[in-house]
Amino acid sequence: MIPLLFYVVALAFNLLTTLHDRGYAWSAVIKATQIIPFLYGSYHIYLFVVALVPMQGRSGFASNPDILIAGLVALGTVLSLSFVIPLINTFRRPSTVIFTLLAINAVGMYLATSTQIGFPYRPKTNVQRVSYMAVRNRFYEYDGTLSNDESGYLFNFYDRRMEKPFLGTRVNLTGLQSMTTRCQKHMMCGMPYVRNHQQNRFLPRTEPVVPPGSTTLELVNKTMVNATVARFVFEMTGPPYMSIFFQPYEDVKIVNLSFPGDYLQKPPPYPLAYHIYIVCGKDRSPIVFSIDLMKSDADFEVPVLQLGTSGRWDADKGDAETARFASTFPSFTMVDQWIASYERYIY
């Protein structure tokens, strides 16, 4: 609308001043009046780029911001230059102008795709965000035995390029694993909860991660509410940030919780487990909660519930190996790392 308005103003001025009868004198007025619409359109497209593209990071690597940028730039070109491009035909050799523009475009694409000029990250202006946990995962079976004790780094890549920018750097990502198999095998992928957890990557390490504290879970009481419902009462202690995951077996149903009851009315979609996130302030008293389970045959002497606990320590930078690993990332990376633990129990 704005380019059209300025074009009408320029056209009216040319007609009133008889510039249309003086060769190409009218073209200078049109070019001058299109400067403001061009700047106006460019400003809005730039505003959309700097505002919308960072939002794509919320979708993890599933989104492609380059397509959004290309669409916005194409739209800005059409809106800003729609009344200027026809003026190319007024040149003595318009084909030369067109081929010159195409050549400049080709050179720009080459520089962006084949040289360091097009590398998307810079140490001070546009860093690559890398978020990961140094985790210690332990899996306890129904009889209380420890079946698996593993340590490693759980990566949550915000950028769709994921680990590719680190190829050829000092970061050793040998053995980096997809979470697909783990998510099919374990409740909540057998890891502390991280956003987009099925898209994350896990890097095992041989040296155990030693968290600065511990997250404990104790079965305080187990009673029969009625003939088919049993109540499990637990007590949990740990760091300021904790999570509780629980998932009943196929023939078992959760009928009541000591947490807000509306959570049961909106269960998470399969294969996600129930997740309670707990943040503690000055009051570090143990968290006491209960879960009521219903089983048609009333046999609660067999495994009926998987329950996982997770603790997170944000202020701690970890042991020496964790600090050494963080120091290997290149200067264009902003590392956001913390320490976490995960324990899986079966009741």
Secondary structure, DSSP 8 states (H G I E B T S, - for coil): -HHHHHHHHHHHHHHHTTGGGSTTHHHHHHHHHTHHHHHHHHHHHHHHHHHHHHHGGGGGGGS-HHHHHHHHHHHHHHHHHTTTGGGGGGSS-HHHHHHHHHHHHHHHHHHHHHSGGG-S-BTTTB-EEEEEEEEEEEEE-TTS-EEEEEEEEEEEE-STTTTGGGTTSS---TT-EESHHHHHHSGGGGS---TTGGG-EEEEESS----SS--EEEEEEEEESSSSEEEEEEEEE-SSEEEEEEEE-TTEEEEEESS-THHHHS---TT--EEEEEE--S----EEEEEEEEETT---SS--EEEEEEEEESS---SHHHHHHHHTS-TTEEEEEEEEEEEEEE-
